[in-house]
Amino acid sequence: MADLTRSWAQSVALALALVGVVWACAQPAQAVTVLDDREQKVQIDQAPQRIVSLLPSLTETVCALQQCHKLVGLDRYSNWPESVKAVSRVGGGLDPNIESIVALKPDLVLAAGSTRGADRLQALGLKVLRLEPRNHADAERVWRTVAQVLHVPAAESDRIWQGIQHGVQSAVQSLSPAARQQRVYFEVSPAPYGASESSFIGETLTRMGVGNILPASMGPFPQVNPEWVVQARPDVIMAGDSSRASMLQRPGWSRLRAMQGQRLCVFKPEESDMLVRAGPRMAEGARLMAVCLNRAAAQADAVVGPNSGVLR
C-alpha cells in the first residue's frame, strides 16, 4: 500500500510538472519597452513575427540577429543578405507605400527617424519603432534595442556584436604606419555629401589614426562645397562609382594630388552599400577602407593621369 501511495504521489508530481511546463510555454513573451530616436517609449507586447523594415541598416541588423525569416516587407534599397531580395517591397523611407504596408499586417515597422508616413502608420494602429544609427554609439544602441525587441537572448546578441567589433579592430590594426599619416575625404553621395569626423565612417577613420578633412562640427553627413575639398587638399579620396564622373567635372579637382596620384579609391555599388550603412557589416566596411589606405600610402609617390589614378 505504501508503495502504491508513493507511486501515485510521484505520478501526480510529474503530471503537475508537465502542466507547469506547458503553461509556461503557452504564456506570451514578456512585454518590452524601449526608447526610439524621438526619446519616446515604445512598448512591444510580444516578440514580433511579421516585420516591415524601411531602412537597409535595420534590415541587415534583423538578419544578422538570425531573424530574417520574420521580414514580410522592405524598402527598395534593402539588398543584403541575398535572401531578402525575395521579400515584398513597400517603397522607400521618403515614399513608403502606406497601403502596401498595412496590407502586410505587420506587428512591427522598423523605420528611420526621418521616414515619412511613420506618424500615419502609427495612427492606423501599427507599432512603429524609429531608429537611425549615425555613429558607432548609435549603431550599438540600435543593435541592442532591436535584439531586445526581437527577444534575442542578450548573450547571443552580445556574442555577435563583439565579433563585429573584433573585425573593425582587426581592420584598424592592419594599417601601415605610412597609411596613418594620410588625410581623407570620404564622399557618401555625389551631391556631394561627405562623412565627417562625427559619423560612424569618420569614427572608424579616427580609430585608424587617419585624418579627416571634414570636422565633427559640420554634422555627421554634411553637404560639402566642392571648393572646400580643393582647399583642404586631401591625400586620399574615397567615393562610390556614382561620384567618380562628377568629380572629374568639378573645378580644381583635376589638380588635387589625390586625383593625380593613385589615391582615389572608387568603390563598387555593393561595396558602397556596405560602407555607408551603420550596421552589422561595419567590419567589412572598415576592411575596405584599410585596404584603400594601405594601397594609397604605398603609391603615394606615383604620379599618373587623373583618369587612371583609381584604386579598387
ChimeraX attribute file (.defattr): number of C-alpha atoms within 10 A of each C-alpha:
attribute: neighborCount
match mode: 1-to-1
recipient: residues
	/A:1	6
	/A:2	7
	/A:3	8
	/A:4	9
	/A:5	10
	/A:6	11
	/A:7	12
	/A:8	12
	/A:9	12
	/A:10	12
	/A:11	12
	/A:12	12
	/A:13	12
	/A:14	12
	/A:15	12
	/A:16	12
	/A:17	12
	/A:18	12
	/A:19	12
	/A:20	12
	/A:21	11
	/A:22	11
	/A:23	10
	/A:24	11
	/A:25	10
	/A:26	9
	/A:27	8
	/A:28	10
	/A:29	13
	/A:30	11
	/A:31	12
	/A:32	16
	/A:33	15
	/A:34	15
	/A:35	14
	/A:36	18
	/A:37	16
	/A:38	10
	/A:39	9
	/A:40	12
	/A:41	12
	/A:42	16
	/A:43	15
	/A:44	21
	/A:45	14
	/A:46	15
	/A:47	18
	/A:48	18
	/A:49	14
	/A:50	16
	/A:51	26
	/A:52	28
	/A:53	29
	/A:54	29
	/A:55	24
	/A:56	24
	/A:57	29
	/A:58	28
	/A:59	28
	/A:60	24
	/A:61	22
	/A:62	24
	/A:63	19
	/A:64	19
	/A:65	19
	/A:66	13
	/A:67	18
	/A:68	17
	/A:69	14
	/A:70	16
	/A:71	22
	/A:72	21
	/A:73	25
	/A:74	29
	/A:75	24
	/A:76	17
	/A:77	17
	/A:78	22
	/A:79	18
	/A:80	17
	/A:81	12
	/A:82	8
	/A:83	11
	/A:84	20
	/A:85	14
	/A:86	11
	/A:87	16
	/A:88	17
	/A:89	22
	/A:90	23
	/A:91	18
	/A:92	20
	/A:93	23
	/A:94	13
	/A:95	13
	/A:96	21
	/A:97	15
	/A:98	16
	/A:99	10
	/A:100	14
	/A:101	23
	/A:102	16
	/A:103	8
	/A:104	15
	/A:105	15
	/A:106	21
	/A:107	19
	/A:108	21
	/A:109	24
	/A:110	23
	/A:111	26
	/A:112	23
	/A:113	17
	/A:114	13
	/A:115	19
	/A:116	16
	/A:117	16
	/A:118	24
	/A:119	12
	/A:120	11
	/A:121	18
	/A:122	13
	/A:123	10
	/A:124	11
	/A:125	11
	/A:126	18
	/A:127	19
	/A:128	23
	/A:129	27
	/A:130	23
	/A:131	26
	/A:132	21
	/A:133	22
	/A:134	18
	/A:135	19
	/A:136	20
	/A:137	11
	/A:138	18
	/A:139	23
	/A:140	18
	/A:141	15
	/A:142	23
	/A:143	26
	/A:144	18
	/A:145	19
	/A:146	21
	/A:147	22
	/A:148	18
	/A:149	21
	/A:150	21
	/A:151	17
	/A:152	17
	/A:153	11
	/A:154	11
	/A:155	9
	/A:156	12
	/A:157	20
	/A:158	16
	/A:159	10
	/A:160	15
	/A:161	19
	/A:162	12
	/A:163	14
	/A:164	18
	/A:165	16
	/A:166	13
	/A:167	19
	/A:168	22
	/A:169	17
	/A:170	15
	/A:171	22
	/A:172	22
	/A:173	12
	/A:174	14
	/A:175	22
	/A:176	16
	/A:177	11
	/A:178	13
	/A:179	23
	/A:180	20
	/A:181	15
	/A:182	19
	/A:183	20
	/A:184	26
	/A:185	24
	/A:186	24
	/A:187	22
	/A:188	23
	/A:189	18
	/A:190	18
	/A:191	13
	/A:192	16
	/A:193	17
	/A:194	27
	/A:195	29
	/A:196	26
	/A:197	24
	/A:198	21
	/A:199	24
	/A:200	26
	/A:201	27
	/A:202	28
	/A:203	20
	/A:204	25
	/A:205	24
	/A:206	16
	/A:207	15
	/A:208	24
	/A:209	17
	/A:210	18
	/A:211	21
	/A:212	23
	/A:213	21
	/A:214	25
	/A:215	16
	/A:216	17
	/A:217	10
	/A:218	15
	/A:219	15
	/A:220	22
	/A:221	24
	/A:222	19
	/A:223	17
	/A:224	17
	/A:225	12
	/A:226	16
	/A:227	13
	/A:228	11
	/A:229	17
	/A:230	17
	/A:231	12
	/A:232	15
	/A:233	19
	/A:234	21
	/A:235	24
	/A:236	27
	/A:237	25
	/A:238	24
	/A:239	22
	/A:240	21
	/A:241	16
	/A:242	16
	/A:243	18
	/A:244	18
	/A:245	11
	/A:246	12
	/A:247	17
	/A:248	15
	/A:249	10
	/A:250	12
	/A:251	11
	/A:252	14
	/A:253	20
	/A:254	17
	/A:255	14
	/A:256	19
	/A:257	22
	/A:258	26
	/A:259	26
	/A:260	20
	/A:261	24
	/A:262	27
	/A:263	28
	/A:264	28
	/A:265	27
	/A:266	21
	/A:267	24
	/A:268	14
	/A:269	12
	/A:270	11
	/A:271	15
	/A:272	20
	/A:273	21
	/A:274	22
	/A:275	25
	/A:276	20
	/A:277	21
	/A:278	28
	/A:279	29
	/A:280	25
	/A:281	21
	/A:282	23
	/A:283	23
	/A:284	17
	/A:285	24
	/A:286	23
	/A:287	20
	/A:288	19
	/A:289	24
	/A:290	25
	/A:291	17
	/A:292	24
	/A:293	32
	/A:294	19
	/A:295	19
	/A:296	27
	/A:297	21
	/A:298	15
	/A:299	14
	/A:300	19
	/A:301	10
	/A:302	12
	/A:303	16
	/A:304	14
	/A:305	12
	/A:306	19
	/A:307	15
	/A:308	13
	/A:309	21
	/A:310	22
	/A:311	16
	/A:312	11
